[in-house]
Amino acid sequence: MVDHQAQDGWLQVEDFLSGTLVKGDDALDQAVSTARRAGMPPIEVAPTAGKLLMLLAWFSGDGQR
C-alpha cells in the first residue's frame, strides 16, 4: 500500500470539496461511531472519494442511489 503525504494546498481543496459536494449522513455517522466503539480500525475513505465511488457505481448501472 502507498502512503501519501498530505500537502497544504490539497488539504484546502479537499476541505472545500467535502464541504460543498458532500452532505452529512446520520446513518454513516452512526456506523462510524459504532465501529470506533467496537475497536475497529478507521478505514473509511475520504468523503470526496466516497462520493466519486458512489457516482461511478451509479453511472455503471447498479440501480441504487
C-alpha positions, -999 to +999 in steps of 0.1 A: +000+000+000+012+035-008+014+060+020+007+096+007+020+127+023-006+155+027+002+188+012-014+220+025-029+232-008-045+199-015-059+197+021-076+230+014-091+217-019-103+186-001-119+206+027-137+228+001-149+199-020-161+180+011-180+210+025-195+218-009-203+185-026-208+160+002-238+162+025-238+148+060-254+114+066-267+104+100-266+067+092-229+069+082-220+089+113-237+063+134-219+034+116-185+051+120-192+058+157-203+022+163-172+009+146-149+031+167-166+019+199-161-017+188-124-011+184-124-014+146-096+005+127-106+037+109-105+025+073-132+047+058-124+067+026-124+105+023-158+120+018-150+131-018-136+096-026-168+081-013-189+104-035-168+095-065-172+058-058-210+063-054-212+082-087-191+056-106-213+028-093-245+048-102-232+055-137-223+019-142-260+010-137-261-007-103-296+006-099-291+022-065-289+058-054 
